[in-house]
């Protein structure tokens, strides 16, 4: 039987899409193998959020074509949608993009029959939500469920609205059905994700709370983790409703990008640093022990030393539990690409490194703060010392005596860097 190997670059949405395409191809007769093995077909789900994402995607396709000239390479995802000619020129046989993933088996068959590089990307104007489904996530106790696609926020630095298309949402009945399938497959935690999750249901009168409630009330689902939120959606009404949903994990990834109001305005982020803090306060009022994590971009066009210092001070004062820091990446076609004051690469690197150091310090402080508390841990993997590792509801890694797949109360006795150790509570 023909073999298939898959590799995902980029976000959790891409991870979900990869698993959905893998299952479709397996139903068509392909057998999945490790990406390090020889395979008849390689599926690469590409990323184009940054220049680094472009480079990694193209380099991987180029390497596969060079090392496995008789194998077919499928390029899916954002870069394939944005620049199908580039992925085809590097050796992909088929470029799918972000809208025809459900047809991957038929499109691959056609491309193999002709033997010609095929651009199968589809226009995104007026696109509907593509009904993909995933019944398993190999080797994991957590499963990602994509319920929303597309974005129309048009942050000035971001290419994603151009390559993911308009806002569209998974029907609520499908949310319930997929959550049930995942629970039946043994997954205890569902990570609900999307391109702009806060927009879920907007086109049909639904809300994100509706979808989270459907997932949380599915028999067998013990935890629901929210992929990412925007500050503007965190109101008292939202947090109060969230508090009523069974199993909601009190870890909230609340996008920041900058702690400087002038930079936020140039980014077209539609909130101020003060409004961001209000959102944090609201979440902490309803979830007192919650972890707030975030993304920050350094070196945005025109960012001065003073504006960067504002971000440093803001991050310190916001009591964030974890930072993901990215240097600004210039994207052709975005508004920010045309802004004056592009920041030198060495300055971006210096600022990025400084924020990463601060982020590590804040994370260590948050993790140490769990010592002496009792935490619910979903264990996933066996560690080298025979213990087991898993994550708390606030997504802190814990090592203790347990079994993979076990959901267990643990008394935290110690912490080093981002890892806690503890003892099971009977």
N, C-alpha and C positions, 0 to 999 in steps of 0.2 A: 504494500500500500504506500502511496506517496507520503512524504514526511513534511512537517511544517515547524518552523521555529519563529518565535515572535520576540520583538524587542520594543519597549515603549520609551520614548523620550518625552520629558515634560511632566504635565500635571496629572492629578488623579482622574480628571475627566478622560484624558488620553488612556490611562490605565484601564478604565472601564471599557472604553471603545475597543481596545485591543482584545480584552477578554471576550467581548461580544463577537468580534470577528473570528477569534480562535474557535469559538463554539460553532459558528456557522460553517467554517471550513472543515471542522471535525465531522459535522453531520454530513458534509459532502464527501467524506471518505479519507480525509487527511489525518495523519497520526502525529501528535505533537511530540517534539524532541527538544532537548536543550539547545539554546542558541549557540553553544560552543560546538555542537555536532554538525556534521554534514546534513543538509536538508535539501529537499527538492524545491521548497518554497520558503523564502524569508519574508516575513511581514515586519516592516519598520513603521511605527507610528511616530511621525515627525513633529517637531516643535519649532515655532518661529517667534516666540515671545521676545527673544534677544538674539543678537548676532551670534552668540555662543551656541544657542539652540540651532540656528541655521547651519553653522559650521559642523557641529557634531552630527547632525542628521545627514548632511551631504557626505561627510567623511565616512560614516558607517555604510551608506549605500555604495559608495565608491569601493570600499574595502570588500564588501560582499561580492560585488560584481567581479573584482579582480581575483579573489580567492576561490570563488565558486561560479565560474563563467557559465556552467551548464544549468545553474539554478535560476529560478525566477524570483525577482525581488518586487514586492508590492510596497509602494510608498503611500501611506495614509496620513491623515492629520493635517495640521495647520500649514506647514511649509509646502506640502503637496498641493493644498488648496491654493495657496498664495502664488506659488511658482512651479506649476507642474512640469514646465519645460526643463527646469534645473534638475529635478529628481530624475527625470527620464534621461537627460544627457549624462548623468552620473552612472547610469546603468540599471535603473528601475525598469521593469517591463510594464508595470501598471501603476498609474497615479490615480488614487481615489479621492483624496481630500477629506471633507468632513460631512458629506451628505449621502453618499451611496454605499455606506459601509455594509448595510444589510444585503446588498447585491454582490458582495465580494466574491462569492464562489462562482456565480455566473460570469462576472466580469473577468475573473482570472481564467476561466475556461476559454472564453473568447480570445483573450490575449495570447494564451498558449497555442491556440489553433492557428492564429495568424502569424505568431512569432514576431509581431511588430510592437514597438513601444506604444502604449495606449494611454491617452489622456482621457480618463473617465470622470473627471471632476464635473460637478453640476453647478449652475448658477444658484446663488443663495437668496436672491430676492424672492420674498413671499414663501420661503421654504417652510415646510411643516416639520414638527418634531418627528425624528426618525425613531421608530419603535424598535429599539434593540433590547435584548435581555441578556442577563448573565445569571447562571445558576451556580457558579462556583468561582472561587478565587484560590488558585492552587497554593497549598502550603500555608494558608492563613486562617485565623479564626475571626478576622474582620473582613467584611465585604463592602466594596464601594458600590453605591447605587446612584447613577446619574439621572436626575429628575428634570434638569433644565438645560437648555442650549441657547447660545447666542447672547449678545450684549448690545445695548444701544446707548451706553453712557459716554462713549467717545472721550475718555481721558486723553489728554493731549499727547501722551507718550506711547499710547497703546495701539498695537496693530490688530488686536483680537476682534473688535467689532467688524473689521473688514474681512477677516478670514473665517469667522464663525457664524456670521449672519445675524438675522433678527432674533429677538426673544421668542422662544417657543418652549412649551412645557410638556412633560409626560402626563397623560391623563391620570386623574386620581385613582381610577379603577386599576390602572396598570401599576401605579405605585404600590397599592395593596397586594396585587398579584405577585409582583417581583419580591416584595418583602417576605411574603409567604414562602416563595420558592427558596429564597436564601435561608430562611429559618429552617425549612425542611431539610436543607442541605447541611445543617449543623452550625451555621454562623450565628454567633451570639451578639455580635455588634455590627451595625450597619452605619457606614459613613455616607451621609447624604450630601451629594455634591452637584455642582453645575458651573457654568461659565459665569453667570451673575445670579447666584442663588436667590437673592432677595427679590428678583423679578418673577419668581415662580408663580404661575397661574394668572399673571396680569392680563394675558390676552383672552382669558375666559372667565374672569371674575373670581378665581381661586386665590389662595394665599399660601405662603410658605408654611404657615402654621398648620394648614389643612394637610399638607404632605407629611410634615413631621409627625403629626398626630396619627395619621394612617400607618406610618412605619412603627411608631412607638407602641401602638395598640395591637400589633400583629403578634399572635401567640408564638412564643419561642424566641422573640427578639428581646434581649435583655438590655441592650444599650443602643442609643441613637446618637451619633456624633455629627455635628454640623460642619460642613466643609469650610465655608467662609461667609462672613457677613459684612455688610456695609454699615457704618455708624448711623446713617439716616434711618435705617429700618429698626434700630433698637430703641423703641419707645416703651413707656410703662405698660401699655396695652400688650405689646409684643412679648415683653419679658414675663408679664403675668400669665399670659397664655402658655408660654414656653414652660413655665414652672409646673403646669398641670399635666404635661405630657410624660408618660412613664418612660424612664430610662434615659432621659436627655442627659448627655455628658456635659458637665459644667466646665468645658474647655471651649472658648470662643475665639476663633481666629477673626479678628476685627482689623480690616485693612487700614493702614495709616498712610504709608508712603512718604510723608514728611511731617515734622513737627512745627514747621514754619508756615504761617498763614499765607505769606506772600508766595511761597513755592506752591502750596496747595492750590492757590488761585491760578497760577500759571499751568498747573497740572490739570485744571478743570475738574477738581475732585469734589466739589459741591458740598463741602463741610469745612468748618474751621477746627483748629486744634482744641478750642474750648468745647465745641460740640462733640468732638471725639471723646474728650474726658467725661462729658455728660453721659455718653453711651456706656463707657466703662463703669461709671458710678451706678447707672441703672442696672447693669448686669450684676454687679457686686451686691446690690441691694436685694435682689431676688435670689442670687446664688452666692452667698457670702464667701465661700472657699474656692470660687472659680479661678481658673487660669485664663488670662487674656493674652493671646499671642498675636503677632502682627508681621507685616512686610514693610520694609523701608527701602526707598530708592535713594542712592547718593549720587551727587554730581549732576542733578537735573540742570538743563540749560539755564545759565544765569545764577546758579546757586552760589552765594557769597560765603565767605568764612563766617560771617555773622548769622546767616540763615542756617548754616550747618550747625553752628553752636546752639541755635534755638532748638533744632531737632535733638541734639544730644541732651540738652536740659529737659526737654519734654519727655523723652524716653525714660530718663532717670526718674522723673516725677510720676509717671503714669503707672508705675509698679507692674510692668509687663513681665510675663513669665518666660517668653521666648521671642527672639527676633529672627526673621529671615531677611538678610541684607543683600541688595543687588546694586551694582553700579548701573547708572542709566545707560541704556543701549539705544543708540540712534536707529530709528526705524523709518525707512523711506515710505512716504505716504501719510505719515502722521503730522499733526500740527507742530509738535515739538521739534520735528526734524528741521523746520524752517526758523526756529527761534534763534536769536543772536545769543552770544555768550556760551557757546558749547564749552564744557569744562574739560580741561586736559586730562588724559588718561591717568597720569601719575597722581593727579589730585583726587580723581575718583577712587583710585586704589587706596590712597592713604585714608580717605574718609571712610571707605568701606571697611578697611581693616580696623579702624578705631571703633566703628559701630559694632563690628563682630565681637571685638574684645568686650565691649560693654554688654552686649547680648549674652555672652557666656557668663559674665559676672552675675547678671540678673537671673539667668536660668539657674545657676548654682545656688543663689540665695533662695530662690523659690523652692528648689528641691530640698535644701537643708531645712526649710521651714516645715517640711512634712514629718521630720523626725518627732517621734512621740505621738503620732496620730495613727488612726486605723483607716486603711484604704482598701477599697474594692479593686482587685487586680484581675484582669483577664489574661491568663498566661498563654503564651504562644509557642515558644521554642525552648529546647533544652540547651543550657549553657555548658561550657567545657568542664566545669567543676561538678556536673551532675545536677545542679540546681536548675530552676526554670525561670525564664524571664517573660514579663508581660507588662501591660500598661494600666495605670490607674485611670479613673474617669477623667482626670485632668491631663492625661497623656504624659505621665512621668514613668520612665522605665524602672521596674522593680525586679530584683532577683530574690527568690525565696524557694523553699522546698515545696514543690507543687508538680502538677502534671499538665502537659500541653492541652489547651482547651478548657482548663478548669477556671471557673470564676470564683475567687476566694478572697476572704477578708484577711488582710495582712497588717500586722503592727509594725510600723517602720522604726527600725532601730539604728540605722546609719545611712549616710549619704556620701558619695564621692563624685565630684563633677555632676553629671546629669543622671547618675544611677543611684537608686535607693536600694537598701537591703532590709530584709525584715523577716518576721516569723509569722506563720499562719496562726489565725485565731480560730479556735473551735467554737 
